């Protein structure tokens, strides 16, 4: 497959994975607009397996969507020979570079801050109730941090190519 | 303690202020690269 077609495929994957990832994050903002220090109800034993499998699928999907978004984004910049300029925030590549750095911060926040705590909140990893409650605050703030960062990140992803008048 | 994240409006305001600040930074960086 010629590189151009791969590039188009990467762009479509990039857009879809960003929607899946950030869509999940924003859906959470709507369904839980304020912090509540409560745990998700532990499902009854009879449906526990089904419930846990669904929770794993849901959280796994958006977690891995973040890696697809990052990977395809870096690939497209590399393909154009812009990766170094973008990462160094150099000249015309500075706007998209800011988008890349925000994306890197968001992926790191998701995988290294949110996920380890969320495992305990959701009961994937056993933890005392007090510890699980403490983790709900960390996951809440970590998730909201990504919500806040999503607006500049998406803005810069688009402004890099279509925001000529701004820069 | 209630942080800006704790309300929908706070989340949105923080996001927009951050976006505006970064646009100014990007303008500066693009200018440097001339």
N, CA and C atoms of all chains as a GROMACS GRO file, in nm:
protein
  603
    1UNK      N    1   0.086  -0.120   0.000
    1UNK     CA    2   0.000   0.000   0.000
    1UNK      C    3   0.089   0.124   0.000
    2UNK      N    4   0.064   0.217  -0.094
    2UNK     CA    5   0.149   0.337  -0.096
    2UNK      C    6   0.137   0.416   0.034
    3UNK      N    7   0.242   0.492   0.063
    3UNK     CA    8   0.248   0.564   0.190
    3UNK      C    9   0.132   0.663   0.204
    4UNK      N   10   0.086   0.719   0.090
    4UNK     CA   11  -0.024   0.816   0.096
    4UNK      C   12  -0.150   0.752   0.152
    5UNK      N   13  -0.180   0.629   0.106
    5UNK     CA   14  -0.299   0.560   0.154
    5UNK      C   15  -0.286   0.527   0.303
    6UNK      N   16  -0.165   0.486   0.342
    6UNK     CA   17  -0.142   0.458   0.484
    6UNK      C   18  -0.164   0.585   0.565
    7UNK      N   19  -0.120   0.698   0.508
    7UNK     CA   20  -0.136   0.826   0.576
    7UNK      C   21  -0.284   0.861   0.593
    8UNK      N   22  -0.364   0.837   0.489
    8UNK     CA   23  -0.508   0.863   0.498
    8UNK      C   24  -0.571   0.772   0.604
    9UNK      N   25  -0.531   0.645   0.602
    9UNK     CA   26  -0.584   0.550   0.702
    9UNK      C   27  -0.546   0.594   0.841
   10UNK      N   28  -0.420   0.641   0.857
   10UNK     CA   29  -0.374   0.687   0.988
   10UNK      C   30  -0.457   0.806   1.035
   11UNK      N   31  -0.491   0.896   0.942
   11UNK     CA   32  -0.567   1.015   0.981
   11UNK      C   33  -0.708   0.977   1.028
   12UNK      N   34  -0.771   0.884   0.953
   12UNK     CA   35  -0.906   0.841   0.993
   12UNK      C   36  -0.901   0.774   1.131
   13UNK      N   37  -0.802   0.683   1.147
   13UNK     CA   38  -0.786   0.617   1.277
   13UNK      C   39  -0.761   0.719   1.388
   14UNK      N   40  -0.682   0.821   1.357
   14UNK     CA   41  -0.648   0.926   1.452
   14UNK      C   42  -0.776   0.997   1.500
   15UNK      N   43  -0.857   1.038   1.404
   15UNK     CA   44  -0.981   1.111   1.438
   15UNK      C   45  -1.075   1.020   1.518
   16UNK      N   46  -1.092   0.896   1.471
   16UNK     CA   47  -1.185   0.805   1.540
   16UNK      C   48  -1.138   0.777   1.683
   17UNK      N   49  -1.009   0.752   1.700
   17UNK     CA   50  -0.960   0.717   1.834
   17UNK      C   51  -0.967   0.837   1.928
   18UNK      N   52  -0.946   0.958   1.874
   18UNK     CA   53  -0.960   1.077   1.959
   18UNK      C   54  -1.105   1.092   2.004
   19UNK      N   55  -1.200   1.066   1.912
   19UNK     CA   56  -1.342   1.076   1.948
   19UNK      C   57  -1.378   0.972   2.053
   20UNK      N   58  -1.330   0.848   2.036
   20UNK     CA   59  -1.361   0.742   2.132
   20UNK      C   60  -1.304   0.778   2.270
   21UNK      N   61  -1.180   0.823   2.271
   21UNK     CA   62  -1.112   0.852   2.397
   21UNK      C   63  -1.173   0.974   2.465
   22UNK      N   64  -1.174   1.088   2.395
   22UNK     CA   65  -1.224   1.211   2.457
   22UNK      C   66  -1.375   1.208   2.475
   23UNK      N   67  -1.444   1.136   2.386
   23UNK     CA   68  -1.588   1.121   2.401
   23UNK      C   69  -1.622   1.054   2.532
   24UNK      N   70  -1.544   0.951   2.565
   24UNK     CA   71  -1.565   0.881   2.692
   24UNK      C   72  -1.541   0.975   2.809
   25UNK      N   73  -1.434   1.054   2.797
   25UNK     CA   74  -1.399   1.147   2.904
   25UNK      C   75  -1.509   1.251   2.924
   26UNK      N   76  -1.558   1.307   2.814
   26UNK     CA   77  -1.662   1.411   2.825
   26UNK      C   78  -1.795   1.353   2.870
   27UNK      N   79  -1.825   1.230   2.828
   27UNK     CA   80  -1.949   1.165   2.874
   27UNK      C   81  -1.947   1.154   3.026
   28UNK      N   82  -1.827   1.128   3.080
   28UNK     CA   83  -1.812   1.119   3.225
   28UNK      C   84  -1.836   1.254   3.293
   29UNK      N   85  -1.792   1.363   3.227
   29UNK     CA   86  -1.815   1.497   3.282
   29UNK      C   87  -1.966   1.524   3.290
   30UNK      N   88  -2.038   1.484   3.187
   30UNK     CA   89  -2.183   1.508   3.184
   30UNK      C   90  -2.254   1.423   3.288
   31UNK      N   91  -2.215   1.295   3.298
   31UNK     CA   92  -2.288   1.207   3.389
   31UNK      C   93  -2.249   1.230   3.535
   32UNK      N   94  -2.130   1.286   3.557
   32UNK     CA   95  -2.088   1.313   3.695
   32UNK      C   96  -2.024   1.452   3.702
   33UNK      N   97  -2.111   1.557   3.698
   33UNK     CA   98  -2.056   1.693   3.689
   33UNK      C   99  -1.978   1.737   3.813
   34UNK      N  100  -2.007   1.678   3.928
   34UNK     CA  101  -1.932   1.713   4.049
   34UNK      C  102  -1.877   1.587   4.114
   35UNK      N  103  -1.772   1.609   4.194
   35UNK     CA  104  -1.712   1.494   4.262
   35UNK      C  105  -1.805   1.437   4.368
   36UNK      N  106  -1.820   1.305   4.366
   36UNK     CA  107  -1.894   1.236   4.472
   36UNK      C  108  -1.802   1.127   4.524
   37UNK      N  109  -1.774   1.131   4.654
   37UNK     CA  110  -1.682   1.032   4.709
   37UNK      C  111  -1.749   0.899   4.735
   38UNK      N  112  -1.806   0.841   4.629
   38UNK     CA  113  -1.872   0.713   4.649
   38UNK      C  114  -1.817   0.611   4.550
   39UNK      N  115  -1.827   0.485   4.588
   39UNK     CA  116  -1.776   0.378   4.504
   39UNK      C  117  -1.888   0.325   4.415
   40UNK      N  118  -1.851   0.272   4.296
   40UNK     CA  119  -1.953   0.206   4.216
   40UNK      C  120  -2.008   0.087   4.296
   41UNK      N  121  -2.137   0.064   4.286
   41UNK     CA  122  -2.198  -0.046   4.362
   41UNK      C  123  -2.134  -0.178   4.322
   42UNK      N  124  -2.098  -0.257   4.420
   42UNK     CA  125  -2.045  -0.389   4.389
   42UNK      C  126  -2.158  -0.475   4.333
   43UNK      N  127  -2.137  -0.534   4.214
   43UNK     CA  128  -2.246  -0.610   4.152
   43UNK      C  129  -2.274  -0.739   4.229
   44UNK      N  130  -2.398  -0.789   4.224
   44UNK     CA  131  -2.429  -0.916   4.289
   44UNK      C  132  -2.343  -1.028   4.231
   45UNK      N  133  -2.317  -1.128   4.312
   45UNK     CA  134  -2.225  -1.236   4.273
   45UNK      C  135  -2.264  -1.301   4.140
   46UNK      N  136  -2.397  -1.318   4.119
   46UNK     CA  137  -2.444  -1.391   4.000
   46UNK      C  138  -2.403  -1.322   3.869
   47UNK      N  139  -2.398  -1.186   3.870
   47UNK     CA  140  -2.366  -1.115   3.746
   47UNK      C  141  -2.230  -1.047   3.752
   48UNK      N  142  -2.153  -1.080   3.855
   48UNK     CA  143  -2.026  -1.012   3.878
   48UNK      C  144  -1.931  -1.026   3.758
   49UNK      N  145  -1.919  -1.148   3.706
   49UNK     CA  146  -1.828  -1.173   3.594
   49UNK      C  147  -1.864  -1.088   3.472
   50UNK      N  148  -1.995  -1.086   3.442
   50UNK     CA  149  -2.043  -1.010   3.326
   50UNK      C  150  -2.016  -0.861   3.346
   51UNK      N  151  -2.044  -0.813   3.468
   51UNK     CA  152  -2.026  -0.672   3.500
   51UNK      C  153  -1.878  -0.633   3.488
   52UNK      N  154  -1.791  -0.715   3.545
   52UNK     CA  155  -1.648  -0.684   3.543
   52UNK      C  156  -1.595  -0.688   3.400
   53UNK      N  157  -1.643  -0.786   3.321
   53UNK     CA  158  -1.597  -0.796   3.182
   53UNK      C  159  -1.637  -0.671   3.105
   54UNK      N  160  -1.760  -0.622   3.131
   54UNK     CA  161  -1.807  -0.501   3.062
   54UNK      C  162  -1.724  -0.380   3.103
   55UNK      N  163  -1.694  -0.371   3.233
   55UNK     CA  164  -1.614  -0.257   3.282
   55UNK      C  165  -1.473  -0.261   3.223
   56UNK      N  166  -1.415  -0.380   3.216
   56UNK     CA  167  -1.281  -0.393   3.156
   56UNK      C  168  -1.282  -0.352   3.010
   57UNK      N  169  -1.388  -0.395   2.939
   57UNK     CA  170  -1.397  -0.364   2.796
   57UNK      C  171  -1.411  -0.213   2.777
   58UNK      N  172  -1.498  -0.152   2.856
   58UNK     CA  173  -1.522  -0.008   2.845
   58UNK      C  174  -1.394   0.071   2.870
   59UNK      N  175  -1.328   0.043   2.983
   59UNK     CA  176  -1.211   0.122   3.018
   59UNK      C  177  -1.091   0.086   2.932
   60UNK      N  178  -1.082  -0.044   2.892
   60UNK     CA  179  -0.974  -0.084   2.804
   60UNK      C  180  -0.986  -0.016   2.668
   61UNK      N  181  -1.109  -0.005   2.617
   61UNK     CA  182  -1.130   0.054   2.485
   61UNK      C  183  -1.079   0.198   2.481
   62UNK      N  184  -1.116   0.278   2.581
   62UNK     CA  185  -1.074   0.418   2.571
   62UNK      C  186  -0.927   0.434   2.608
   63UNK      N  187  -0.876   0.343   2.693
   63UNK     CA  188  -0.734   0.352   2.727
   63UNK      C  189  -0.647   0.321   2.605
   64UNK      N  190  -0.684   0.216   2.531
   64UNK     CA  191  -0.604   0.181   2.414
   64UNK      C  192  -0.629   0.277   2.299
   65UNK      N  193  -0.750   0.339   2.294
   65UNK     CA  194  -0.776   0.440   2.191
   65UNK      C  195  -0.674   0.553   2.205
   66UNK      N  196  -0.633   0.584   2.329
   66UNK     CA  197  -0.535   0.691   2.351
   66UNK      C  198  -0.402   0.656   2.285
   67UNK      N  199  -0.364   0.530   2.289
   67UNK     CA  200  -0.237   0.489   2.227
   67UNK      C  201  -0.247   0.493   2.075
   68UNK      N  202  -0.365   0.455   2.022
   68UNK     CA  203  -0.384   0.462   1.877
   68UNK      C  204  -0.376   0.609   1.833
   69UNK      N  205  -0.440   0.699   1.909
   69UNK     CA  206  -0.437   0.841   1.876
   69UNK      C  207  -0.294   0.893   1.875
   70UNK      N  208  -0.218   0.859   1.978
   70UNK     CA  209  -0.080   0.907   1.989
   70UNK      C  210   0.007   0.848   1.876
   71UNK      N  211  -0.005   0.717   1.856
   71UNK     CA  212   0.077   0.649   1.755
   71UNK      C  213   0.052   0.701   1.614
   72UNK      N  214  -0.076   0.714   1.577
   72UNK     CA  215  -0.107   0.760   1.442
   72UNK      C  216  -0.064   0.906   1.424
   73UNK      N  217  -0.080   0.987   1.529
   73UNK     CA  218  -0.039   1.127   1.521
   73UNK      C  219   0.111   1.141   1.499
   74UNK      N  220   0.189   1.066   1.578
   74UNK     CA  221   0.335   1.071   1.563
   74UNK      C  222   0.375   1.020   1.425
   75UNK      N  223   0.306   0.913   1.378
   75UNK     CA  224   0.338   0.858   1.246
   75UNK      C  225   0.318   0.963   1.136
   76UNK      N  226   0.205   1.034   1.141
   76UNK     CA  227   0.177   1.132   1.035
   76UNK      C  228   0.280   1.244   1.033
   77UNK      N  229   0.326   1.285   1.153
   77UNK     CA  230   0.428   1.390   1.157
   77UNK      C  231   0.562   1.337   1.104
   78UNK      N  232   0.596   1.214   1.144
   78UNK     CA  233   0.720   1.153   1.097
   78UNK      C  234   0.718   1.139   0.945
   79UNK      N  235   0.602   1.094   0.893
   79UNK     CA  236   0.582   1.073   0.750
   79UNK      C  237   0.609   1.201   0.672
   80UNK      N  238   0.580   1.316   0.733
   80UNK     CA  239   0.600   1.445   0.667
   80UNK      C  240   0.736   1.508   0.701
   81UNK      N  241   0.814   1.437   0.780
   81UNK     CA  242   0.943   1.492   0.821
   81UNK      C  243   0.930   1.608   0.919
   82UNK      N  244   0.816   1.613   0.991
   82UNK     CA  245   0.790   1.727   1.080
   82UNK      C  246   0.804   1.692   1.228
   83UNK      N  247   0.834   1.565   1.256
   83UNK     CA  248   0.828   1.520   1.396
   83UNK      C  249   0.925   1.597   1.486
   84UNK      N  250   1.050   1.611   1.440
   84UNK     CA  251   1.150   1.679   1.522
   84UNK      C  252   1.112   1.825   1.544
   85UNK      N  253   1.074   1.894   1.435
   85UNK     CA  254   1.035   2.035   1.447
   85UNK      C  255   0.918   2.052   1.542
   86UNK      N  256   0.820   1.959   1.532
   86UNK     CA  257   0.702   1.969   1.618
   86UNK      C  258   0.741   1.952   1.764
   87UNK      N  259   0.821   1.849   1.793
   87UNK     CA  260   0.859   1.822   1.932
   87UNK      C  261   0.944   1.934   1.989
   88UNK      N  262   1.022   2.001   1.902
   88UNK     CA  263   1.107   2.111   1.948
   88UNK      C  264   1.033   2.244   1.944
   89UNK      N  265   0.904   2.242   1.910
   89UNK     CA  266   0.821   2.363   1.901
   89UNK      C  267   0.888   2.467   1.812
   90UNK      N  268   0.934   2.419   1.696
   90UNK     CA  269   1.014   2.505   1.611
   90UNK      C  270   0.930   2.564   1.497
   91UNK      N  271   0.928   2.698   1.489
   91UNK     CA  272   0.866   2.770   1.379
   91UNK      C  273   0.724   2.728   1.350
   92UNK      N  274   0.695   2.702   1.221
   92UNK     CA  275   0.558   2.675   1.178
   92UNK      C  276   0.504   2.545   1.239
   93UNK      N  277   0.592   2.457   1.286
   93UNK     CA  278   0.546   2.332   1.347
   93UNK      C  279   0.514   2.350   1.495
   94UNK      N  280   0.532   2.474   1.548
   94UNK     CA  281   0.508   2.497   1.692
   94UNK      C  282   0.364   2.467   1.734
   95UNK      N  283   0.261   2.515   1.657
   95UNK     CA  284   0.124   2.488   1.702
   95UNK      C  285   0.094   2.338   1.713
   96UNK      N  286   0.124   2.260   1.611
   96UNK     CA  287   0.096   2.116   1.619
   96UNK      C  288   0.186   2.052   1.726
   97UNK      N  289   0.306   2.109   1.744
   97UNK     CA  290   0.396   2.058   1.848
   97UNK      C  291   0.335   2.072   1.986
   98UNK      N  292   0.269   2.186   2.011
   98UNK     CA  293   0.201   2.205   2.140
   98UNK      C  294   0.092   2.099   2.156
   99UNK      N  295   0.021   2.070   2.045
   99UNK     CA  296  -0.080   1.964   2.048
   99UNK      C  297  -0.018   1.830   2.083
  100UNK      N  298   0.100   1.800   2.025
  100UNK     CA  299   0.166   1.672   2.053
  100UNK      C  300   0.204   1.663   2.200
  101UNK      N  301   0.264   1.770   2.253
  101UNK     CA  302   0.307   1.767   2.392
  101UNK      C  303   0.187   1.753   2.487
  102UNK      N  304   0.077   1.824   2.455
  102UNK     CA  305  -0.044   1.809   2.538
  102UNK      C  306  -0.092   1.665   2.531
  103UNK      N  307  -0.089   1.606   2.411
  103UNK     CA  308  -0.132   1.468   2.394
  103UNK      C  309  -0.045   1.373   2.476
  104UNK      N  310   0.087   1.397   2.474
  104UNK     CA  311   0.178   1.312   2.552
  104UNK      C  312   0.148   1.322   2.701
  105UNK      N  313   0.124   1.446   2.749
  105UNK     CA  314   0.091   1.464   2.890
  105UNK      C  315  -0.039   1.389   2.923
  106UNK      N  316  -0.136   1.399   2.833
  106UNK     CA  317  -0.266   1.335   2.859
  106UNK      C  318  -0.254   1.182   2.861
  107UNK      N  319  -0.177   1.127   2.767
  107UNK     CA  320  -0.160   0.981   2.764
  107UNK      C  321  -0.087   0.935   2.891
  108UNK      N  322   0.017   1.009   2.931
  108UNK     CA  323   0.091   0.974   3.052
  108UNK      C  324   0.000   0.984   3.174
  109UNK      N  325  -0.080   1.091   3.180
  109UNK     CA  326  -0.174   1.109   3.291
  109UNK      C  327  -0.272   0.991   3.298
  110UNK      N  328  -0.322   0.952   3.181
  110UNK     CA  329  -0.418   0.841   3.176
  110UNK      C  330  -0.356   0.710   3.223
  111UNK      N  331  -0.238   0.677   3.168
  111UNK     CA  332  -0.180   0.545   3.195
  111UNK      C  333  -0.108   0.538   3.329
  112UNK      N  334  -0.046   0.647   3.372
  112UNK     CA  335   0.040   0.638   3.492
  112UNK      C  336  -0.023   0.700   3.617
  113UNK      N  337  -0.127   0.782   3.601
  113UNK     CA  338  -0.193   0.839   3.718
  113UNK      C  339  -0.334   0.782   3.732
  114UNK      N  340  -0.414   0.797   3.626
  114UNK     CA  341  -0.554   0.757   3.637
  114UNK      C  342  -0.570   0.604   3.651
  115UNK      N  343  -0.512   0.530   3.559
  115UNK     CA  344  -0.535   0.386   3.552
  115UNK      C  345  -0.494   0.309   3.679
  116UNK      N  346  -0.376   0.333   3.737
  116UNK     CA  347  -0.340   0.258   3.858
  116UNK      C  348  -0.439   0.278   3.972
  117UNK      N  349  -0.497   0.400   3.982
  117UNK     CA  350  -0.595   0.426   4.087
  117UNK      C  351  -0.732   0.371   4.051
  118UNK      N  352  -0.764   0.379   3.921
  118UNK     CA  353  -0.895   0.333   3.877
  118UNK      C  354  -0.912   0.183   3.896
  119UNK      N  355  -0.802   0.110   3.883
  119UNK     CA  356  -0.805  -0.036   3.904
  119UNK      C  357  -0.860  -0.068   4.041
  120UNK      N  358  -0.822   0.015   4.139
  120UNK     CA  359  -0.870  -0.008   4.277
  120UNK      C  360  -1.015   0.036   4.291
  121UNK      N  361  -1.050   0.154   4.233
  121UNK     CA  362  -1.188   0.203   4.244
  121UNK      C  363  -1.285   0.100   4.188
  122UNK      N  364  -1.251   0.044   4.072
  122UNK     CA  365  -1.343  -0.047   4.004
  122UNK      C  366  -1.337  -0.189   4.061
  123UNK      N  367  -1.240  -0.213   4.148
  123UNK     CA  368  -1.232  -0.346   4.209
  123UNK      C  369  -1.156  -0.448   4.127
  124UNK      N  370  -1.081  -0.401   4.024
  124UNK     CA  371  -0.999  -0.494   3.947
  124UNK      C  372  -0.882  -0.542   4.032
  125UNK      N  373  -0.839  -0.453   4.122
  125UNK     CA  374  -0.733  -0.487   4.217
  125UNK      C  375  -0.791  -0.471   4.357
  126UNK      N  376  -0.779  -0.573   4.442
  126UNK     CA  377  -0.838  -0.563   4.576
  126UNK      C  378  -0.773  -0.452   4.658
  127UNK      N  379  -0.856  -0.374   4.730
  127UNK     CA  380  -0.804  -0.268   4.817
  127UNK      C  381  -0.909  -0.239   4.924
  128UNK      N  382  -0.864  -0.192   5.042
  128UNK     CA  383  -0.961  -0.157   5.148
  128UNK      C  384  -1.053  -0.044   5.102
  129UNK      N  385  -1.172  -0.036   5.160
  129UNK     CA  386  -1.271   0.062   5.118
  129UNK      C  387  -1.216   0.205   5.128
  130UNK      N  388  -1.146   0.236   5.240
  130UNK     CA  389  -1.093   0.372   5.258
  130UNK      C  390  -0.996   0.408   5.146
  131UNK      N  391  -0.914   0.311   5.106
  131UNK     CA  392  -0.818   0.334   4.998
  131UNK      C  393  -0.891   0.355   4.865
  132UNK      N  394  -0.997   0.278   4.844
  132UNK     CA  395  -1.074   0.292   4.719
  132UNK      C  396  -1.141   0.429   4.713
  133UNK      N  397  -1.192   0.477   4.827
  133UNK     CA  398  -1.254   0.611   4.831
  133UNK      C  399  -1.149   0.717   4.800
  134UNK      N  400  -1.029   0.703   4.859
  134UNK     CA  401  -0.922   0.800   4.832
  134UNK      C  402  -0.890   0.801   4.682
  135UNK      N  403  -0.890   0.683   4.622
  135UNK     CA  404  -0.858   0.673   4.479
  135UNK      C  405  -0.963   0.739   4.391
  136UNK      N  406  -1.090   0.745   4.440
  136UNK     CA  407  -1.193   0.810   4.356
  136UNK      C  408  -1.160   0.958   4.335
  137UNK      N  409  -1.098   1.021   4.437
  137UNK     CA  410  -1.061   1.162   4.423
  137UNK      C  411  -0.948   1.178   4.322
  138UNK      N  412  -0.851   1.088   4.328
  138UNK     CA  413  -0.738   1.096   4.234
  138UNK      C  414  -0.786   1.073   4.091
  139UNK      N  415  -0.870   0.972   4.072
  139UNK     CA  416  -0.918   0.945   3.935
  139UNK      C  417  -1.005   1.060   3.885
  140UNK      N  418  -1.084   1.118   3.976
  140UNK     CA  419  -1.170   1.230   3.936
  140UNK      C  420  -1.084   1.347   3.885
  141UNK      N  421  -0.985   1.387   3.964
  141UNK     CA  422  -0.902   1.502   3.926
  141UNK      C  423  -0.817   1.471   3.803
  142UNK      N  424  -0.767   1.348   3.797
  142UNK     CA  425  -0.685   1.309   3.682
  142UNK      C  426  -0.769   1.310   3.554
  143UNK      N  427  -0.892   1.259   3.565
  143UNK     CA  428  -0.981   1.257   3.449
  143UNK      C  429  -1.017   1.399   3.406
  144UNK      N  430  -1.047   1.487   3.504
  144UNK     CA  431  -1.084   1.625   3.471
  144UNK      C  432  -0.965   1.702   3.414
  145UNK      N  433  -0.846   1.668   3.459
  145UNK     CA  434  -0.727   1.732   3.401
  145UNK      C  435  -0.722   1.703   3.251
  146UNK      N  436  -0.749   1.578   3.214
  146UNK     CA  437  -0.750   1.545   3.072
  146UNK      C  438  -0.866   1.614   2.999
  147UNK      N  439  -0.978   1.633   3.068
  147UNK     CA  440  -1.090   1.705   3.006
  147UNK      C  441  -1.045   1.846   2.971
  148UNK      N  442  -0.983   1.913   3.068
  148UNK     CA  443  -0.936   2.051   3.046
  148UNK      C  444  -0.833   2.055   2.934
  149UNK      N  445  -0.740   1.960   2.937
  149UNK     CA  446  -0.634   1.960   2.835
  149UNK      C  447  -0.687   1.923   2.697
  150UNK      N  448  -0.801   1.852   2.692
  150UNK     CA  449  -0.851   1.808   2.561
  150UNK      C  450  -0.887   1.927   2.472
  151UNK      N  451  -0.934   2.036   2.531
  151UNK     CA  452  -0.975   2.150   2.448
  151UNK      C  453  -0.855   2.215   2.378
  152UNK      N  454  -0.749   2.255   2.454
  152UNK     CA  455  -0.631   2.305   2.381
  152UNK      C  456  -0.568   2.200   2.291
  153UNK      N  457  -0.565   2.074   2.334
  153UNK     CA  458  -0.500   1.970   2.251
  153UNK      C  459  -0.570   1.959   2.116
  154UNK      N  460  -0.702   1.944   2.118
  154UNK     CA  461  -0.776   1.931   1.992
  154UNK      C  462  -0.766   2.061   1.913
  155UNK      N  463  -0.773   2.176   1.983
  155UNK     CA  464  -0.761   2.304   1.913
  155UNK      C  465  -0.629   2.312   1.836
  156UNK      N  466  -0.520   2.275   1.904
  156UNK     CA  467  -0.389   2.286   1.839
  156UNK      C  468  -0.370   2.183   1.729
  157UNK      N  469  -0.432   2.066   1.744
  157UNK     CA  470  -0.425   1.966   1.637
  157UNK      C  471  -0.486   2.023   1.510
  158UNK      N  472  -0.594   2.101   1.526
  158UNK     CA  473  -0.663   2.157   1.409
  158UNK      C  474  -0.598   2.288   1.365
  159UNK      N  475  -0.562   2.374   1.465
  159UNK     CA  476  -0.506   2.506   1.432
  159UNK      C  477  -0.372   2.495   1.359
  160UNK      N  478  -0.298   2.386   1.387
  160UNK     CA  479  -0.169   2.368   1.321
  160UNK      C  480  -0.185   2.373   1.169
  161UNK      N  481  -0.298   2.317   1.120
  161UNK     CA  482  -0.319   2.311   0.975
  161UNK      C  483  -0.416   2.418   0.927
  162UNK      N  484  -0.512   2.456   1.012
  162UNK     CA  485  -0.621   2.542   0.963
  162UNK      C  486  -0.630   2.676   1.037
  163UNK      N  487  -0.532   2.708   1.120
  163UNK     CA  488  -0.543   2.830   1.200
  163UNK      C  489  -0.447   2.937   1.154
  164UNK      N  490  -0.419   2.942   1.023
  164UNK     CA  491  -0.319   3.034   0.970
  164UNK      C  492  -0.330   3.176   1.022
  165UNK      N  493  -0.453   3.228   1.028
  165UNK     CA  494  -0.473   3.368   1.067
  165UNK      C  495  -0.429   3.394   1.212
  166UNK      N  496  -0.436   3.289   1.295
  166UNK     CA  497  -0.401   3.308   1.437
  166UNK      C  498  -0.252   3.324   1.457
  167UNK      N  499  -0.175   3.262   1.368
  167UNK     CA  500  -0.031   3.264   1.390
  167UNK      C  501   0.039   3.348   1.284
  168UNK      N  502  -1.160   2.059   4.983
  168UNK     CA  503  -1.125   2.172   4.897
  168UNK      C  504  -1.193   2.155   4.761
  169UNK      N  505  -1.250   2.261   4.712
  169UNK     CA  506  -1.314   2.253   4.581
  169UNK      C  507  -1.225   2.319   4.476
  170UNK      N  508  -1.183   2.240   4.380
  170UNK     CA  509  -1.097   2.289   4.273
  170UNK      C  510  -1.183   2.325   4.152
  171UNK      N  511  -1.125   2.401   4.056
  171UNK     CA  512  -1.203   2.436   3.937
  171UNK      C  513  -1.259   2.311   3.868
  172UNK      N  514  -1.184   2.200   3.876
  172UNK     CA  515  -1.229   2.077   3.811
  172UNK      C  516  -1.366   2.031   3.863
  173UNK      N  517  -1.400   2.077   3.984
  173UNK     CA  518  -1.518   2.022   4.050
  173UNK      C  519  -1.650   2.071   3.993
  174UNK      N  520  -1.645   2.167   3.902
  174UNK     CA  521  -1.770   2.206   3.840
  174UNK      C  522  -1.752   2.206   3.689
  175UNK      N  523  -1.861   2.187   3.619
  175UNK     CA  524  -1.855   2.186   3.473
  175UNK      C  525  -1.805   2.319   3.421
  176UNK      N  526  -1.860   2.430   3.476
  176UNK     CA  527  -1.820   2.563   3.430
  176UNK      C  528  -1.672   2.587   3.458
  177UNK      N  529  -1.625   2.540   3.574
  177UNK     CA  530  -1.484   2.558   3.609
  177UNK      C  531  -1.393   2.483   3.513
  178UNK      N  532  -1.433   2.361   3.481
  178UNK     CA  533  -1.355   2.280   3.387
  178UNK      C  534  -1.344   2.351   3.253
  179UNK      N  535  -1.458   2.401   3.205
  179UNK     CA  536  -1.460   2.467   3.075
  179UNK      C  537  -1.380   2.597   3.077
  180UNK      N  538  -1.395   2.674   3.185
  180UNK     CA  539  -1.322   2.801   3.195
  180UNK      C  540  -1.171   2.777   3.196
  181UNK      N  541  -1.128   2.679   3.278
  181UNK     CA  542  -0.985   2.648   3.284
  181UNK      C  543  -0.934   2.606   3.147
  182UNK      N  544  -1.014   2.528   3.074
  182UNK     CA  545  -0.973   2.481   2.942
  182UNK      C  546  -0.957   2.598   2.845
  183UNK      N  547  -1.051   2.692   2.850
  183UNK     CA  548  -1.047   2.804   2.756
  183UNK      C  549  -0.933   2.900   2.788
  184UNK      N  550  -0.909   2.923   2.919
  184UNK     CA  551  -0.798   3.012   2.959
  184UNK      C  552  -0.665   2.950   2.916
  185UNK      N  553  -0.652   2.818   2.937
  185UNK     CA  554  -0.530   2.748   2.897
  185UNK      C  555  -0.511   2.755   2.746
  186UNK      N  556  -0.619   2.736   2.673
  186UNK     CA  557  -0.611   2.743   2.526
  186UNK      C  558  -0.563   2.881   2.482
  187UNK      N  559  -0.621   2.986   2.540
  187UNK     CA  560  -0.583   3.122   2.502
  187UNK      C  561  -0.436   3.147   2.532
  188UNK      N  562  -0.390   3.101   2.650
  188UNK     CA  563  -0.250   3.122   2.688
  188UNK      C  564  -0.157   3.049   2.591
  189UNK      N  565  -0.196   2.928   2.551
  189UNK     CA  566  -0.110   2.851   2.461
  189UNK      C  567  -0.110   2.909   2.319
  190UNK      N  568  -0.223   2.969   2.278
  190UNK     CA  569  -0.225   3.033   2.146
  190UNK      C  570  -0.124   3.149   2.144
  191UNK      N  571  -0.119   3.226   2.254
  191UNK     CA  572  -0.021   3.335   2.262
  191UNK      C  573   0.121   3.280   2.256
  192UNK      N  574   0.146   3.171   2.330
  192UNK     CA  575   0.278   3.109   2.328
  192UNK      C  576   0.313   3.062   2.186
  193UNK      N  577   0.218   3.000   2.120
  193UNK     CA  578   0.244   2.948   1.985
  193UNK      C  579   0.274   3.063   1.888
  194UNK      N  580   0.201   3.173   1.903
  194UNK     CA  581   0.227   3.290   1.816
  194UNK      C  582   0.372   3.336   1.832
  195UNK      N  583   0.416   3.340   1.957
  195UNK     CA  584   0.553   3.379   1.989
  195UNK      C  585   0.653   3.282   1.926
  196UNK      N  586   0.627   3.151   1.941
  196UNK     CA  587   0.718   3.050   1.889
  196UNK      C  588   0.723   3.053   1.736
  197UNK      N  589   0.607   3.070   1.673
  197UNK     CA  590   0.604   3.076   1.527
  197UNK      C  591   0.682   3.199   1.480
  198UNK      N  592   0.668   3.310   1.553
  198UNK     CA  593   0.742   3.431   1.518
  198UNK      C  594   0.892   3.408   1.526
  199UNK      N  595   0.935   3.337   1.629
  199UNK     CA  596   1.077   3.307   1.645
  199UNK      C  597   1.129   3.228   1.526
  200UNK      N  598   1.045   3.134   1.478
  200UNK     CA  599   1.088   3.048   1.369
  200UNK      C  600   1.082   3.120   1.234
  201UNK      N  601   1.012   3.237   1.236
  201UNK     CA  602   0.996   3.319   1.116
  201UNK      C  603   0.986   3.235   0.992
   0.00000   0.00000   0.00000
